[in-house]
C-alpha cells in the first residue's frame, strides 16, 4: 500500500517540500469545538474482535488471550501542533489545513497528543513479541504507542491511527512512554520520503510538541551520555499495525486460538486469495504466509533500490502487510556503502545495508517456524513453499 502518487502529484503543484507538506500557522474561519479527528469514520469493532485485556491501563504485566490491552494516554502540558502532513490527512478524508482550525491547532494538538479523545476513538496498546538481534525476547508490545482506533478513510480504505510517545502502557516495562522531538521529526520525514519514492510505508500525520518542562533522558549515541531532550507525540497511520510478532507471540505461548483469530482476521481484511478459503484451515494460512513473504521481499528490495536501511529489523518491527513501520534507528545512503550500519548499538553489524534482505528472510523463517504448529498443523512443507516467494 502506497499513496506516493498522491504525494508526487501534490509536489508537482508546487505545494510540497522534500515530500512533505508542512501546513504551518494556517487559521480557518469556523468553530474549534470539533476537529477533523472528531469527524472521521471510526470503526473500532474489527480491532476489538481480536481481544482486549481490560485490566489496569498502566499496570505492567503479561497479557494473554488478547491482541490488545486498554491504554490511557498521558496528557501533555501545553501541546502545540508543529506539523501536519497533507497526504496523510487526505487519505484519512480531510484537508490538512482544517487541523489548525481557528485556534492555531490547539484542539487538534490535544487530541493528536492523547490529551483528549476524538469522538468515536478508543485507546488500545497492541500486544506482540519478537526476536531482537537474533534472540527471542518474549512479550514486547506497544510500550509508548497508543492506537486510537480504525478509520474508514478516503475510498473506503481502512487506516489505523496510533500515537507514538503517548505515555506508559501495560507494555512499557522500564520505559517512560515518551518519544523525543528529534526522533519524531525523523519519523515524520522518513515515512513521507519513502512514500514519495513509491515505497510502501506507514505515514506520519502530525507532530505535536510539549511544554519545555516535559523532557526525556536519552542516550542518543548509546555511549552512556544521557541528556534531557524535548519530547513530542507523532500521530501515525497504517492500514494495520500487525507485525510478525503479533502472531509469533501467541503461537509460541501455545495459544493457537488467538493465533488463528488474528490470522483469519488478517486474511479477511488484506489477503483476498486467502479469504476465499476455509477459516482456520492450513490452506488459508499458507496463502497468508505466501502473501506476507512476497510483500516483505518486495519491500526490502525497494529499500535496497532507494538506499534505505532499517536499523532494527526484528520480528516485532516487520509488518505483516509489507509496509515500513517503527522508525527507530534508520538511515539513507549518502553514497553507496554496503557496510553502512544505521544503528550505533548494532556492534555486530547485523542490520548493515547489505545484510537487510538476508535478515528479513531470517525473520520470516523464524516467524513461520513459530506459527507452523498451530496454523499449519505442524506441516513444514507449506512454510517452505511460502519462503520460496522471497526470491
C-alpha positions, -999 to +999 in steps of 0.1 A: +000+000+000+015+033-010+000+067-016+032+082-030+015+090-063-008+115-045+023+130-028+041+133-061+010+150-077+010+174-048+047+181-052+041+188-089+017+215-080+044+232-060+028+225-026+053+201-012+088+204+003+110+173+004+080+150+000+061+165+029+038+195+033+043+215+065+010+233+069+021+259+095+000+285+113-030+284+089-061+298+105-095+289+091-128+307+099-151+283+118-156+266+151-129+250+173-154+227+191-147+198+167-116+188+149-111+167+117-103+138+140-138+140+155-153+138+121-135+107+109-155+075+104-142+055+133-149+018+132-131+000+160-151-032+163-127-051+140-098-044+163-117-052+194-128-085+179-091-096+183-095-094+221-089-066+246-074-071+280-094-046+302-071-045+332-053-015+346-041+006+317-008+014+334+000-019+352+029-037+337+020-073+330+020-103+307-012-101+286-027-134+275-056-143+252-059-108+236-042-089+209-047-056+227-048-041+262-067-010+273-044+021+274-047+056+289-026+082+271-008+107+292-019+143+286+009+167+276+013+201+291+005+229+266+006+206+235+015+226+203+007+215+168+040+217+149+033+200+115+006+182+096+012+160+065-012+168+037-011+134+021-017+115+053-046+139+061-061+134+026-061+096+028-080+098+061-105+121+044-098+157+054-079+187+044-047+193+065-054+230+068-085+221+088-063+207+116-053+243+125-089+254+130-094+289+143-074+282+174-040+277+158-043+239+161-048+238+198-078+214+198-062+191+172-030+191+192-048+180+224-063+150+205-032+141+185-011+140+216-035+119+237-049+147+259-084+144+247-101+115+228-117+122+194-153+113+192-156+076+183-119+068+192-107+043+217-073+038+234-055+004+229-019-009+231-010-038+209+004-070+224+031-088+204+065-105+208+096-107+188+131-118+180+155-090+188+191-091+175+186-128+168+172-139+201+136-145+212+126-117+237+091-129+246+063-103+251+072-068+240+042-048+228+035-011+223+055+004+251+049+040+241+023+039+213-015+040+217-038+031+190-068+054+188-087+030+166-096+022+130-108+048+105-126+043+072-107+067+051-110+081+016-123+055-009-133+032+019-098+022+027-091+013+064-064+031+084-053+026+120-044+058+139-017+055+166+001+080+188+038+074+194+051+089+226+016+090+242+027+076+276+031+045+296+011+014+286+009-022+301+039-030+278+063-001+287+084-023+311+111+001+323+104+028+297+089+062+302+064+061+274+078+092+257+093+100+223+118+128+218+113+156+193+145+146+174+133+111+166+097+123+160+108+147+132+130+119+117+100+095+115+078+123+101+103+130+073+114+094+066+079+080+062+069+108+039+101+104+019+097+066+014+061+071+004+070+098-021+096+074-035+069+048-040+080+026-011+050+012+010+052+029+044+032+039+074+026+077+073+031+103+100+000+125+102+012+151+126+038+161+152+027+177+185+053+193+207+051+196+245+059+223+271+097+228+276+094+214+311+085+180+298+117+163+288+130+127+284+165+114+292+181+098+262+215+085+252+214+094+215+246+075+205+244+047+231+276+057+247+264+064+282+259+101+276+223+107+288+209+141+282+175+156+286+156+163+254+123+179+244+095+154+237+068+151+211+040+129+200+036+116+165+002+106+151+009+080+126-013+058+104-011+024+086-037+000+072-027-023+101-001-023+127+000-061+129+035-074+126+053-108+126+054-107+163+016-103+165+013-140+155+046-152+168+038-144+205+005-164+208+019-192+187+050-196+209+028-194+240+007-223+227-024-201+223-034-215+189-069-200+192-057-164+194-031-170+166-059-184+144-082-155+152-055-130+142-045-149+111-081-153+099-088-116+106-058-106+086-068-129+057-103-115+056-090-079+056-059-080+034-054-113+015-083-119-009-068-152-022-068-165+014-102-150+024-119-174-001-106-204+018-120-221+049-113-201+081-086-217+103-075-241+076-038-248+068-045-238+031-058-204+042-027-197+063-004-209+036-019-183+013-015-157+041+022-168+046+029-166+009+015-130+008+034-119+039+067-133+025+062-118-010+052-084+003+082-082+026+105-094-001+092-066-024+096-041+005+132-048+013+140-048-025+127-013-027+147-003+003+178-015-014+168+003-045+164+037-028+193+032-003+173+029+029+184+009+058+162-001+088+182-002+120+161-027+140+148-054+117+135-075+145+103-096+140+084-071+162+092-044+136+084-062+104+048-056+091+026-085+081+014-062+053+049-054+040+050-017+048+078+002+066+069+006+103+086+015+136+112+040+126+138+039+153+174+039+141+174+041+103+193+059+075+196+066+038+229+061+020+246+093+010+269+073-012+268+035-019+283+018+011+271-019+015+286-019+050+266+010+062+250+004+097+223+028+107+221+017+144+251+027+166+241+000+191+245-027+164+280-037+173+278-070+152+266-051+121+236-074+120+215-048+102+241-034+078+227-023+045+239-053+025+225-077+051+189-064+052+175-089+027+190-118+045+178-105+079+143-102+066+144-137+052+158-150+085+130-132+104+103-147+081+117-182+086+117-177+124+081-165+122+070-194+101+087-219+124+068-205+153+033-204+137+036-237+118+023-259+147-010-241+153-016-227+119-002-253+096-008-282+119+029-288+122+035-294+084+067-277+074+061-281+037+037-251+033+062-229+052+090-239+028+068-232-002+059-198+013+095-189+018+102-195-019+081-164-026+110-144-011+130-149-043 
